[in-house]
């Protein structure tokens, strides 16, 4: 957020990492989805992701899922690879990982394709 106010050349995320509040502000849906990945009472991460995606049905599918997928895709573009993703989002989303993010996107797309 601060880098957007800077009038000079913007430092990269590797030079000026995001803080916890910046991560939460830039990726609010992804941050909140963490409950389903690590905070809920789910036997596996995959089961938590499935429940998290399906809990939005029917009304939230058009409201929440596209925003969640967009945030995740943005994070994957800004922080390519496991190391960059962990360093970039770690302060606010310590569970972030390429595999987890890809599974969330896959489940969300599959849900929309199957039910809408």
Secondary structure, DSSP 8 states (H G I E B T S, - for coil): -HHHH-SS----TTTS---HHHHHHH-HHHHHHHIIIIIS--SSHHHHHHHHHHTTTTTHIIIIIHHHHHHHHHHHHHS-SHHHHHHHHTTT-TT--HHHHHHHHHHHHHHHHHH-
